[in-house]
Amino acid sequence: MPTVLGLNFHHDTAAALVLDGRLYAAEEERWSGVKHNHPTRKGTLTAPTRALQWCLEAAGIEPEDVDAVWVASMRPNPAAGWWLSEEREELAALLPAPLGEHLRLLSHHTAHVLSGYLLSGHEHAAGLVIDAGGSSLGADFGPGRERITGYDLWPDRIDRLHQGMPAVVPGPVGPRRVHSSLGHFYRNLARRVIPPGDEPEGSMMALAAFGDPQRYGPHIRELVQLGDEGEIRIDHPWGAADSSTPLLLDGRAWTADNVAEQPEHKRADLAAAVQEVFAESVVHIARHLQRLARTSALVFSGGCALNSHLNGRLAAESGFDTLFVAPAPHDAGTAVGAALYGWHYQLGQERVPVPTDAAWGPDPGALPTATVPSGYHALPHLGPGLAPTVAALLAEHRIVGWVQGQLEFGPRALGHRSILAHPGHAATRDRLNAIKKRAAYRPFAPAVLAEHATEWFMSAGDPFMNRVATVRRCRADRIAAVTHHDGTARVQSVAANHQGLRDLLEQFRDLTGLPLLLNTSFNRKGTPILRTAEQAVAAAVDLRLDALAVGDTLLFADHVPDPRAATLRTR
């Protein structure tokens, strides 16, 4: 059986391997402890050494057993084109010789879109990729980099239908070439809205729910021009990487340096305006793509596809009947897309099964029960009794670390390395934000039994927690901890075959009548989602969680009554 490896060497460094139709994938940050695995210097190439090693070991193969290696290109040199021999040689030198000899380059945006399309189950789909920037466009398109790319996708071909192109505009000293990036636009404004210490883009999306988009909407809308045939043009420098130019509003200069001086209600108004203009722009592109592709399905990927509020708008307004957001739309996902490209298009293998989970990484290892941390007690070997015991704790509003099975790939905890809680009380949200040292306005997501999703939300959600849905008004007061200020929630739908959360959710539903739990990532502020049982114990103690479940062992804090008694109390 052929074997294909996909790699990403830039930020969000990752490795993915396909063997016998099975996908193994992991992000290097889960070993390095550095979120997004940022290189020490911009442009530095970083091999996903430990993630790659794990993929090979998990599949039971050696480097010489790999038939093809595909890498998402990111070289920004506009004169070199897509297939850059210099970049290939540089990347190959970072790998063991047998792997380096097989290495080939795939465009960054193509790797992005295939990380969605080849997992979507759609025969024919339009593909849309939007991010800060990807591969160089090369001679076919002229100087510039991938910013916005539209595709027509079939099992036997990949066609580019739409390419965001640089525009020549007047400048202070003559014509200037401007290549607009919606990814840069959103990030630039986020740095002027969110104080240092909080993740800018995600925090601004959350804060937008508290603002009035009309206050600054006209000004922000002037920065982005929507043209014919899906064209987007963003005034310079807002569509390019820029962290210093002041934004002039209300007679004040908004910069990344003085953001903390701006009143929060005004920052919320600006966040709301940016979110609105950003979403309008992406919907404008998607509608154009729908006219070109003439298909009912849209696949969306790239860094901008992490914006779950945008994805909710796209599902409702793009003109497509269905929207599939790549399970890992950020740059780590290009490793998955590159591997799937080699597997399907190069080697002609059948597409891998459509996933309902992204548990493609390593197991956590055994919990070191011989050294129970101070302040905790252990209940080992609970077996089938683990889920009802933890469900009873959650029903009593305890906060529980949950470490089960293979590690999720991507930025969302999907029930394998999660912190779980009862969704019923807003106070739980406030307590968790304090525990995780997050801004008080940040929401938490619900994980819901898939067959119950539309009873609680206006749409079915997403198995990878990638889009928001409106909470049904008649239900909102019962799930206050996961209902955001604007009445939405980023819903994870949990299918019948989900190995991490399904049994626990069913047990919790039977106890409380609620088929959903609050689900957030198991990590400390500023660090990646944790990987091992040992890390989970240290984090549970540091975060002062009420309990921790790893495998079939439960640790519970001294202040928590014996959980076996809780099971009896709640029944």
Disulfide bonds with the S-S distance in Angstrom:
none
